[in-house]
Amino acid sequence: MEVQETRVQTDRVLTIPNILSMARLVGVPVFLWLILRPEFGGPKSDGWALLVLAFSGVSDYLDGKLARRWNQISSLGRLLDPAADRLYVLSTLVGLTWREILPVWLTALLLARELMLLVMVGILRRHGYPPPQVNFLGKAATFNLMYAFPLLLLSDGSGWIASLAAVFGWAFAGWGTTLYWWAGVLYVVQVRRLVRADAMAD
């Protein structure tokens, strides 16, 4: 993540990129309901859950690309995009951990990183800095995890497809977790430099 201001090019709310981000947010509770249905006596709906995740991944790519191409970068979009990313990661962690597809230690590792970033955001706000922008490393981490989660969900079955999904799913999960923490550590370093610079200026 980068602590820098991205130039807002529109104040409009109902832009195509923002609508895509809103649709992703609406999909979060739908996905969580689909993935947890078997835990409450309902039928298994993993196929539909995978479709929702696939839509999330495609819309995540499109909203940023279209916002830049059509000069529709907005303050709302800067909030919606990372919020949708984090909520999908959180809901997927809850669902897959509940179904014992993900181990508790991996979930705790990813949640600890999110808690660390929340603390850093609070420090930034106290010093008058805007919310952080997602950089390439953070996006790469999210993309890896968004590939890992559907593959791990697909691995909760039998046959060669499930076995192959498990191999690739854990590979993406490993890379995603590593990049997630790497981006987080770099962000902490940036925040520390800003706070130190403010202290020296005073």
C-alpha positions in Angstrom: 0.0 0.0 0.0 1.1 3.5 -0.6 0.3 6.5 1.5 -0.3 9.1 -1.2 -3.2 11.0 -2.7 -4.7 9.7 -5.9 -6.1 12.5 -8.0 -9.9 12.4 -8.0 -11.3 13.0 -11.5 -15.0 12.9 -10.8 -17.4 13.6 -7.9 -20.1 11.4 -9.5 -21.4 8.5 -7.5 -23.2 6.4 -10.1 -20.3 5.6 -12.4 -19.8 2.2 -13.9 -16.7 1.4 -11.8 -18.6 2.4 -8.6 -21.6 0.3 -9.6 -19.3 -2.7 -10.1 -17.8 -2.1 -6.6 -21.3 -1.8 -5.1 -22.3 -5.1 -6.8 -19.2 -6.8 -5.3 -20.2 -5.5 -1.8 -23.8 -6.9 -2.3 -22.2 -10.2 -3.3 -20.4 -10.6 0.1 -23.4 -11.7 2.2 -24.7 -13.8 -0.7 -21.4 -15.6 -1.0 -21.2 -16.2 2.8 -24.8 -17.6 2.8 -24.0 -19.9 -0.1 -20.8 -21.3 1.4 -22.4 -21.9 4.9 -25.7 -23.5 3.7 -24.4 -27.1 4.3 -23.4 -26.2 7.9 -27.1 -25.4 8.7 -28.7 -28.3 7.0 -29.1 -26.8 3.6 -27.9 -28.2 0.2 -24.3 -27.7 -0.9 -24.1 -24.6 -3.1 -20.4 -24.5 -3.7 -20.9 -24.0 -7.5 -22.9 -20.9 -7.0 -20.4 -19.6 -4.4 -17.6 -20.1 -6.9 -19.6 -18.1 -9.5 -20.0 -15.2 -7.0 -16.3 -15.3 -6.3 -15.5 -15.4 -10.1 -17.7 -12.3 -10.5 -15.9 -10.6 -7.7 -12.5 -11.3 -9.3 -13.6 -10.0 -12.7 -15.3 -6.9 -11.3 -12.3 -6.1 -9.1 -10.2 -6.0 -12.3 -12.7 -4.0 -14.3 -13.6 -1.3 -11.8 -10.0 -0.1 -11.5 -9.3 -0.4 -15.2 -12.4 1.4 -16.3 -12.1 4.1 -13.7 -8.6 5.0 -15.1 -9.6 4.6 -18.7 -12.8 6.7 -18.5 -11.4 9.2 -16.0 -13.9 8.1 -13.4 -11.6 7.9 -10.3 -13.7 9.1 -7.4 -13.5 9.5 -3.7 -16.3 6.9 -3.2 -14.5 4.4 -5.5 -11.3 4.8 -3.5 -13.3 3.6 -0.5 -15.5 1.0 -2.1 -12.7 -1.0 -3.9 -10.5 -1.8 -0.9 -13.5 -2.3 1.3 -14.9 -4.9 -1.1 -11.6 -6.7 -1.3 -11.2 -6.9 2.5 -14.8 -8.0 3.0 -14.5 -10.8 0.5 -11.3 -11.9 2.1 -12.9 -11.8 5.5 -16.1 -13.6 4.5 -14.2 -16.3 2.7 -11.9 -16.8 5.7 -15.0 -17.2 7.9 -16.7 -19.5 5.6 -13.8 -21.8 4.7 -12.6 -21.9 8.3 -16.1 -22.7 9.6 -16.2 -25.6 7.1 -12.7 -26.7 8.2 -11.2 -26.2 4.7 -8.8 -23.6 6.0 -6.8 -24.2 9.1 -7.3 -21.9 12.0 -3.6 -20.8 12.1 -3.8 -19.5 8.5 -7.0 -17.6 9.2 -5.4 -16.1 12.3 -2.3 -15.1 10.3 -4.3 -13.2 7.7 -6.6 -11.6 10.3 -3.6 -10.5 12.3 -2.3 -8.6 9.2 -5.7 -6.9 8.8 -5.6 -5.9 12.5 -2.1 -4.4 12.1 -3.3 -2.3 9.1 -6.3 -1.0 11.0 -3.9 0.2 13.7 -1.7 1.9 11.1 -4.8 3.6 9.5 -5.7 5.0 12.9 -2.2 6.4 13.3 -2.4 8.0 9.9 -5.7 9.6 10.7 -4.3 11.1 13.9 -1.5 12.7 11.8 -4.0 14.1 9.2 -3.1 11.7 6.4 -5.8 10.2 4.1 -6.6 6.4 4.0 -3.9 4.4 2.2 -4.1 3.5 -1.5 -3.6 -0.1 -2.6 -0.4 -0.6 -4.5 0.7 -3.3 -7.0 2.0 -5.6 -4.2 -1.2 -5.4 -2.2 -3.3 -6.1 -5.3 -1.0 -9.0 -6.2 -1.6 -10.5 -2.7 -5.3 -10.1 -3.0 -5.4 -11.7 -6.5 -3.4 -14.7 -5.2 -5.8 -15.1 -2.3 -8.9 -14.7 -4.6 -7.5 -17.5 -6.8 -6.6 -19.6 -3.7 -10.0 -19.5 -2.0 -12.2 -20.8 -4.9 -9.6 -23.5 -5.6 -9.6 -24.6 -1.9 -13.4 -24.6 -1.9 -13.3 -26.8 -5.1 -10.8 -29.1 -3.3 -13.5 -30.0 -0.7 -14.6 -32.9 -2.8 -13.3 -36.1 -4.3 -11.6 -37.1 -7.6 -8.7 -35.8 -9.5 -10.2 -32.3 -10.0 -10.4 -31.8 -6.2 -6.8 -33.1 -5.8 -5.5 -30.8 -8.5 -7.5 -27.8 -7.0 -5.9 -28.5 -3.6 -2.3 -28.4 -5.1 -2.9 -25.1 -6.9 -5.1 -23.7 -4.2 -2.4 -24.1 -1.5 0.3 -22.7 -3.8 -1.8 -19.6 -4.3 -2.6 -19.4 -0.6 1.1 -19.6 0.3 2.1 -16.8 -2.2 -0.9 -14.7 -1.3 -0.2 -14.9 2.4 3.5 -14.0 1.9 2.7 -11.1 -0.3 -0.1 -9.9 2.0 2.3 -9.7 4.9 5.1 -8.2 2.8 2.8 -5.4 1.6 1.7 -4.9 5.2 5.3 -4.6 6.5 6.2 -2.1 3.8 3.1 -0.1 4.8 4.2 -0.1 8.4 7.6 1.2 7.3 6.0 4.0 5.3 3.8 5.0 8.2 6.8 5.0 10.6 8.7 7.3 8.2 5.7 9.7 8.0 5.3 9.9 11.7 9.0 10.4 12.3 9.0 13.2 9.7 6.1 14.9 11.4 7.9 14.6 14.8 11.1 16.2 13.3 9.0 19.0 11.7 7.5 19.8 15.1 
